[in-house]
Amino acid sequence: MSETMRAVEISEPGGPEVLKLAERPVPVPGHGQVVIKVAYAGVNRPDALQRAGAYAPPPGASDLPGLEASGEVVALGDGVTEWSVGDQVCALLPGGGYAEFVATPAAHCLRLPEGMDLKQAACLPETYFTVWTNVFARGGLTGGERFLVHGGTSGIGTTAIQLANIFGARVFATAGSAEKCRVCTDLGAERAINYRDEDFVEVLRAAGGADLILDMVGGDYIPRNVRALADDGRLVQIAFLTGPKVELNFAQVMARRLTITGSTLRPQSDLAKARIAQDLAEKVWPLLDAGRVAPVMDSEFPLEEAAAAHARLESAGHIGKVVLKVA
């Protein structure tokens, strides 16, 4: 194995054009870590936020973007017993996925689901960890409840629709075109709401209100989400595409016993992420094995065209996941 690798680094905060190909040292696994020879890396919103200077890596994490990847285990750190050199895995990463090699905790790796290739598997960790922890663990979604997810054709949205549907919820989703609304209903949403010509608040209130809402839009969606909730409903906030600050009348939160919560994945402890991985292995990977849920793929770009991949992600056009082909 060579001592250096190709990687894409953020040359300065800015638009997609600041992503530049560079040479970096190949990482060495620390205690409890593996090094993966990356086949594919997922491209996600946090990568774009980091590129823009709005989402600093946590202490000790790689400064390179990339929070999920698939590939082959090529080195083991001390204390790693659950994986062997040569195993194919997909993994949640602390950063560093836009590179030929990446180090990550062994406990954040998952086997490839049956019948799934490395390209599809690279699309799983970031979205499945996020959806599982926010919709099911934090949001407490159960069968029969009404669930609304915004951005239904994003990586998060397509995953949330499928999982919520399989676990017996009634799924509603917002999207920005007739084509995207069709994708949402094909994936299992009973109602897709084109936010350009319908008000999701009216649609949900007519259905009895949402028991749970997963939102990554923020801004003026926050008070509208509160209005769209059923009594005892829960709002889980995971991002703020239109801003985190808003005026909100909390009297209705009290009167209707609402819960407002949220989380981000990257700053959570290694142990917390390992527990999510364990939950996924037990409860979700069998569904992937059986083909009952699957990642929705949008497009693939070579590593050196990471800037084009980011431009695609930030366009309104993509449906599902964008990946970089690294190996």
C-alpha positions in Angstrom: 0.0 0.0 0.0 1.4 3.4 -1.0 2.0 6.0 1.7 0.0 8.7 -0.1 -3.4 8.8 -1.6 -5.6 11.0 -3.8 -8.1 13.0 -1.8 -10.5 16.0 -2.3 -9.9 18.8 0.1 -11.7 22.1 0.8 -9.1 24.7 -0.4 -11.1 27.6 1.3 -14.7 28.2 2.3 -16.9 28.7 -0.7 -18.9 27.1 -3.6 -18.3 23.7 -5.2 -15.3 25.1 -7.1 -13.2 25.2 -3.9 -13.1 21.4 -3.8 -9.6 20.5 -5.1 -7.8 17.2 -5.7 -4.7 16.8 -3.5 -2.2 14.2 -2.2 -2.6 13.2 1.5 -0.9 10.6 3.7 -2.8 7.3 3.9 -4.4 7.2 7.4 -3.2 4.8 10.0 -5.9 3.0 12.1 -6.1 4.0 15.8 -7.3 1.8 18.6 -10.7 0.3 17.6 -10.4 1.6 14.1 -10.2 0.1 10.6 -8.8 1.6 7.4 -11.1 1.2 4.4 -9.9 1.3 0.8 -12.8 3.4 -0.5 -14.8 2.2 -3.5 -17.6 4.8 -3.3 -18.3 7.8 -1.1 -21.7 9.3 -0.4 -22.2 13.0 -1.0 -24.4 14.7 1.6 -25.7 18.1 2.7 -23.3 18.3 5.7 -20.4 18.0 3.2 -21.7 21.1 1.3 -22.2 22.9 4.6 -18.6 22.1 5.6 -17.4 23.2 2.2 -19.2 26.6 2.7 -17.6 27.1 6.1 -20.8 26.5 8.0 -20.1 23.1 9.6 -16.7 22.5 11.2 -15.5 19.0 11.8 -15.6 17.8 15.4 -12.3 17.7 17.3 -10.0 15.0 16.0 -11.9 14.3 12.8 -10.4 14.5 9.3 -10.7 18.0 7.7 -11.6 16.2 4.4 -15.4 16.0 3.6 -17.2 12.7 3.3 -19.3 11.1 6.1 -20.1 7.7 4.5 -18.3 5.2 2.2 -18.1 1.6 1.1 -15.1 -0.5 0.3 -12.6 -3.1 1.6 -11.0 -3.3 5.0 -7.2 -3.1 4.5 -5.9 -2.4 8.0 -7.0 -3.1 11.6 -6.2 -1.1 14.7 -5.5 -2.6 18.1 -8.6 -4.2 19.7 -10.5 -4.8 16.4 -12.0 -8.3 16.4 -15.3 -7.9 14.5 -13.7 -7.4 11.0 -10.9 -8.9 9.0 -8.7 -7.6 6.3 -10.5 -8.2 3.0 -14.0 -7.7 4.4 -16.4 -5.5 2.3 -18.2 -3.0 4.4 -20.1 0.3 4.4 -19.4 2.7 7.1 -20.4 5.9 8.9 -17.3 8.2 8.9 -16.2 11.1 11.2 -15.0 12.7 7.9 -12.5 11.9 5.2 -14.6 9.9 2.8 -13.5 11.9 -0.3 -10.3 10.0 -0.4 -8.8 6.6 -1.6 -8.4 5.5 2.1 -10.3 6.4 5.3 -10.1 5.5 9.0 -13.2 5.0 11.0 -14.3 3.2 14.2 -14.8 -0.5 13.5 -18.1 -0.4 15.4 -19.5 2.1 12.8 -19.0 -0.4 9.9 -21.8 -2.6 8.6 -21.7 -5.5 6.3 -23.0 -5.1 2.7 -26.7 -6.2 2.6 -27.3 -9.3 0.5 -27.4 -8.7 -3.2 -26.3 -5.1 -2.8 -23.2 -3.7 -4.6 -20.6 -1.3 -3.2 -22.1 1.7 -5.0 -25.6 1.2 -3.4 -24.1 0.4 0.0 -22.2 3.7 0.1 -25.6 5.4 0.1 -26.7 3.7 3.3 -24.9 4.9 6.4 -25.4 8.6 6.7 -29.1 8.4 5.8 -30.0 5.2 7.6 -28.2 6.3 10.8 -29.9 9.7 10.7 -33.4 8.4 9.9 -33.3 5.5 12.4 -32.1 7.7 15.3 -34.4 10.6 14.6 -37.6 9.0 13.3 -37.7 5.8 15.5 -35.4 6.3 18.5 -35.9 10.0 19.2 -39.2 10.5 17.4 -40.8 7.2 18.6 -42.8 6.6 15.4 -45.1 3.6 15.7 -47.5 1.7 13.4 -50.7 3.6 12.6 -49.3 7.1 13.3 -49.3 9.9 10.7 -45.8 10.8 9.7 -44.8 13.8 7.6 -41.3 14.1 6.1 -40.2 17.2 4.3 -37.9 16.9 1.3 -39.4 13.5 0.4 -37.0 12.9 -2.6 -33.8 13.7 -0.7 -31.6 10.8 0.5 -33.1 11.3 4.0 -36.6 11.6 2.6 -36.6 8.5 0.4 -35.2 6.5 3.3 -37.7 7.8 5.8 -40.7 7.2 3.5 -39.7 3.5 3.0 -38.9 2.7 6.6 -41.9 4.5 8.0 -44.2 2.7 5.6 -42.7 -0.7 6.3 -43.1 -0.1 10.1 -46.8 0.6 9.5 -47.0 4.4 9.7 -49.2 6.5 7.4 -46.7 8.5 5.4 -47.1 12.0 4.0 -44.2 13.8 2.2 -43.6 17.2 0.6 -41.7 17.7 -2.7 -41.3 20.4 -5.3 -42.6 18.9 -8.5 -45.2 16.4 -9.9 -42.4 14.0 -10.8 -40.9 14.1 -7.3 -44.4 13.6 -5.8 -44.8 10.5 -7.9 -41.5 9.2 -6.6 -42.7 9.7 -3.0 -46.0 7.8 -3.6 -44.1 5.0 -5.4 -41.9 4.6 -2.3 -44.9 4.3 0.0 -46.2 7.7 0.9 -50.0 7.7 0.9 -50.0 11.4 0.0 -47.4 13.6 -1.6 -47.8 17.3 -1.3 -46.3 19.6 -3.9 -45.3 22.5 -1.7 -45.4 24.9 -4.7 -49.2 24.7 -5.0 -50.5 23.1 -1.8 -50.2 23.9 1.9 -49.0 21.0 3.9 -50.6 22.4 7.0 -54.1 22.2 5.5 -53.5 18.7 4.1 -52.2 17.3 7.4 -54.9 19.0 9.5 -57.6 17.6 7.2 -56.1 14.1 7.9 -56.1 14.6 11.6 -52.7 16.2 12.1 -49.2 14.7 12.0 -48.1 12.6 15.0 -44.5 13.1 13.9 -42.8 15.5 11.5 -39.2 15.1 10.3 -37.9 18.5 9.1 -34.7 19.7 7.5 -36.0 23.0 6.1 -36.4 25.1 9.2 -37.1 28.8 8.9 -40.8 29.6 8.4 -41.6 25.8 8.2 -41.1 25.6 12.0 -44.3 27.5 13.1 -46.2 25.8 10.2 -45.0 22.4 11.4 -46.3 23.2 14.9 -49.7 24.0 13.3 -49.7 20.8 11.3 -49.1 18.6 14.4 -51.8 16.6 16.0 -52.3 17.0 19.8 -49.3 15.2 21.5 -47.4 15.4 18.2 -43.6 15.5 17.9 -41.4 17.7 15.7 -37.9 16.5 15.0 -35.5 19.0 13.5 -32.4 17.7 11.8 -31.2 20.6 9.6 -32.0 24.2 8.6 -31.9 24.8 4.8 -33.7 28.1 5.3 -32.3 29.1 8.7 -32.5 28.2 12.4 -34.1 31.4 13.8 -37.9 32.0 13.9 -40.5 33.5 16.1 -42.8 30.9 17.7 -45.8 31.1 20.0 -45.1 28.4 22.6 -48.6 28.7 24.1 -49.8 26.1 21.6 -46.9 23.8 22.4 -48.2 23.8 26.0 -51.9 23.6 25.3 -51.5 20.8 22.8 -48.7 18.9 24.6 -46.3 19.1 21.7 -42.7 17.9 21.7 -40.0 19.8 19.8 -36.7 18.0 19.6 -33.8 17.5 17.2 -30.3 16.2 16.7 -27.2 16.2 14.5 -25.4 12.9 13.9 -21.7 13.9 13.4 -21.0 15.4 16.9 -22.4 12.4 18.7 -20.0 10.1 20.6 -18.5 7.1 19.0 -20.4 4.9 21.5 -23.8 6.5 20.5 -23.1 5.9 16.8 -22.0 2.3 17.6 -25.4 1.7 19.3 -27.2 3.1 16.3 -25.2 0.7 14.1 -26.2 -2.2 16.3 -29.9 -1.2 16.0 -29.6 -1.0 12.2 -27.9 -4.4 12.0 -30.7 -6.0 14.0 -33.8 -4.2 12.7 -33.1 -2.7 9.3 -30.4 -4.7 7.6 -32.7 -7.8 7.3 -35.1 -5.5 5.4 -32.3 -4.5 3.0 -31.3 -8.1 2.7 -34.9 -8.9 1.6 -35.1 -6.0 -0.8 -38.0 -4.5 1.1 -36.1 -1.1 1.3 -33.3 0.1 -0.9 -31.4 3.3 -1.6 -32.7 5.6 -4.3 -29.8 6.5 -6.6 -29.5 9.8 -8.4 -26.1 10.1 -10.0 -22.4 9.1 -9.8 -19.3 11.3 -10.4 -15.6 10.4 -10.3 -13.7 11.6 -7.3 -12.0 14.3 -9.3 -15.4 15.8 -10.2 -16.5 16.3 -6.6 -17.3 19.9 -7.4 -19.9 18.7 -10.0 -21.3 16.3 -7.5 -21.8 19.1 -5.0 -23.4 21.3 -7.7 -25.8 18.4 -8.5 -26.6 18.0 -4.8 -27.4 21.7 -4.4 -29.5 21.9 -7.5 -33.2 21.3 -7.0 -33.1 18.5 -9.5 -31.6 15.5 -7.8 -33.8 12.6 -6.6 -32.1 10.3 -4.1 -28.4 9.9 -3.5 -25.3 11.3 -5.2 -22.1 9.3 -5.0 -18.4 9.7 -5.8 -16.7 6.7 -7.5 -13.3 6.6 -5.8 -11.6 3.2 -6.7 
